[in-house]
Amino acid sequence: MNRIGLFVSSALVLLGLLSSSLFVVDQRQFGVVYALGQIKEVITEPGLNFKLPPPFQNVSYIDKRLLTLDSTDPEPMLTAEKQRVVIDWYVRWRISQPSDYIRNVGLDERTGANQLSRVVRNAFQEEINKRTVKDLLSLKREQLMTDVKTEVQQAVKGTKSWGVEIVDVRITRVDYVEAITESVYRRMEAERKRVANELRSTGAAEGEKIRADADRQREVTVANAYRDAQKVKGEGDAQAARIYNEAFGRDPQFAQFYRSLEAYKSSFNKRSDVMVLDPSSEFFRAMRSSGAQTPPSPPRR
């Protein structure tokens, strides 16, 4: 029994030593083996690896993937014309040299992100001080991001390299500080109202011009139509008068009788009309003589 217990204990101790000596490096990580604070080996390829059991050697892991650092400091920056603006940005970076990163930054990615954030902000502040707000919103914005990326790369690759690679630097938002945003919006609103009022005034003037031109054309058209109508009416009246003259010239007595009938028709056209006339007047001569005289003979052809 003692031999069996000794064998089992030895096997367990051996298994513990073996498990503490073997470690697995993931494809998304770097494996850093160090002893007594000194880096002994950096493993970049994934797989199963061997080291001495603690406390002789230990292993730490560092992320090798592409990391994203977003801005978290809302402190405004001054432009070339002394305007206070707030920008949002992000940086895409990765750890390329784990040994340099551990020596100069640390074992934690968060520590490197915090230091990198200060460097990026200082670079943005330096570049924004050289540019106006218009430059930040125009095509020169791309040049600004390129210059900031160059400055950050120079900072992390200085006398003590951080062992990191800066892939990209981008601005996501540029805005005025809240204290002056309201006044900017009011100026924009006033400008839009001015443009709208100007367009309304221009439209009203054009409308009046169109209406005046239409009224003028209507008056000209009506006047021309009235002129043509009067001309046709005059020609008709002249032709009618000529026909009447020719017809009445053949029989003057009939013409006088016809005119008397027309006068009676015009005078007695309403039943409610009351007229006081002398029966012996010339107005009723045709009526008095119509019964005594024979009707006129038709005109000769």
RACORVEN-V83404 format. One record per residue. N is the residue number from 1. SS is DSSP state (2 for helix, 1 for strand, 0 for the rest). OMEGA is omega in whole degrees, -180 to 180 (none if undefined). Layout:
((N SS OMEGA) (N SS OMEGA))
//
This chain:
((1 0 180) (2 2 179) (3 2 -180) (4 2 178) (5 2 179) (6 2 179) (7 2 180) (8 2 180) (9 2 179) (10 2 179) (11 2 180) (12 2 179) (13 2 179) (14 2 178) (15 2 178) (16 2 179) (17 2 -180) (18 2 -180) (19 2 178) (20 2 180) (21 2 -180) (22 1 176) (23 1 -177) (24 1 176) (25 1 179) (26 0 -179) (27 0 179) (28 0 -173) (29 1 165) (30 1 173) (31 1 -178) (32 1 179) (33 1 179) (34 1 -179) (35 1 179) (36 0 177) (37 0 180) (38 1 180) (39 1 180) (40 1 -176) (41 1 174) (42 1 -177) (43 1 -177) (44 0 -178) (45 0 180) (46 0 177) (47 1 -180) (48 1 -177) (49 1 -176) (50 1 175) (51 0 176) (52 0 -179) (53 0 176) (54 0 5) (55 0 -177) (56 0 178) (57 0 176) (58 1 -179) (59 1 175) (60 1 -177) (61 1 178) (62 1 -178) (63 1 179) (64 0 -179) (65 0 176) (66 0 -175) (67 1 179) (68 1 178) (69 1 179) (70 1 179) (71 0 179) (72 0 -177) (73 0 -179) (74 0 -178) (75 0 -178) (76 0 178) (77 1 -178) (78 1 176) (79 0 -179) (80 0 178) (81 0 175) (82 0 174) (83 0 -179) (84 1 -179) (85 1 176) (86 1 -180) (87 1 171) (88 1 -177) (89 1 172) (90 1 -179) (91 1 173) (92 1 -175) (93 1 177) (94 1 176) (95 1 -178) (96 0 180) (97 0 -176) (98 2 -178) (99 2 179) (100 2 -179) (101 2 -179) (102 2 -178) (103 2 -171) (104 2 -178) (105 0 -179) (106 0 -178) (107 0 -174) (108 0 177) (109 2 -179) (110 2 178) (111 2 177) (112 2 179) (113 2 179) (114 2 178) (115 2 179) (116 2 179) (117 2 178) (118 2 180) (119 2 -179) (120 2 180) (121 2 178) (122 2 178) (123 2 177) (124 2 -180) (125 2 180) (126 2 -179) (127 2 -180) (128 2 177) (129 0 -179) (130 0 -172) (131 0 178) (132 0 178) (133 2 179) (134 2 178) (135 2 -180) (136 2 -177) (137 2 -177) (138 0 180) (139 0 178) (140 2 178) (141 2 179) (142 2 178) (143 2 177) (144 2 -179) (145 2 177) (146 2 180) (147 2 179) (148 2 178) (149 2 180) (150 2 180) (151 2 -180) (152 2 178) (153 2 177) (154 2 -179) (155 2 -177) (156 2 178) (157 0 -179) (158 0 -179) (159 0 175) (160 0 -176) (161 0 179) (162 0 -177) (163 0 -180) (164 1 178) (165 1 178) (166 1 -177) (167 1 -176) (168 1 175) (169 1 -176) (170 1 173) (171 1 180) (172 1 -179) (173 1 173) (174 1 -177) (175 1 174) (176 1 175) (177 0 -174) (178 2 -177) (179 2 -178) (180 2 179) (181 2 -179) (182 2 180) (183 2 177) (184 2 179) (185 2 179) (186 2 177) (187 2 178) (188 2 179) (189 2 179) (190 2 179) (191 2 179) (192 2 178) (193 2 179) (194 2 179) (195 2 179) (196 2 178) (197 2 178) (198 2 178) (199 2 178) (200 2 179) (201 2 178) (202 2 178) (203 2 178) (204 2 179) (205 2 178) (206 2 178) (207 2 177) (208 2 179) (209 2 -180) (210 2 179) (211 2 178) (212 2 179) (213 2 178) (214 2 178) (215 2 179) (216 2 179) (217 2 178) (218 2 180) (219 2 179) (220 2 -179) (221 2 179) (222 2 -180) (223 2 178) (224 2 179) (225 2 179) (226 2 178) (227 2 -180) (228 2 179) (229 2 179) (230 2 178) (231 2 179) (232 2 179) (233 2 179) (234 2 178) (235 2 178) (236 2 179) (237 2 179) (238 2 179) (239 2 178) (240 2 179) (241 2 179) (242 2 180) (243 2 179) (244 2 -179) (245 2 179) (246 2 -179) (247 2 -177) (248 2 179) (249 2 179) (250 2 -179) (251 0 -178) (252 2 -178) (253 2 177) (254 2 179) (255 2 179) (256 2 179) (257 2 -179) (258 2 179) (259 2 178) (260 2 177) (261 2 178) (262 2 178) (263 2 178) (264 2 -179) (265 2 179) (266 2 -176) (267 2 -175) (268 0 -177) (269 0 179) (270 0 -180) (271 0 -177) (272 0 -180) (273 0 178) (274 0 -180) (275 0 177) (276 0 -176) (277 0 175) (278 0 -178) (279 0 -179) (280 0 -178) (281 0 -179) (282 2 -177) (283 2 -178) (284 2 -178) (285 2 180) (286 2 180) (287 2 180) (288 2 -175) (289 2 -176) (290 2 -179) (291 0 -176) (292 0 -176) (293 0 175) (294 0 180) (295 0 -177) (296 0 179) (297 0 -179) (298 0 -180) (299 0 178) (300 0 178) (301 0 none))
//
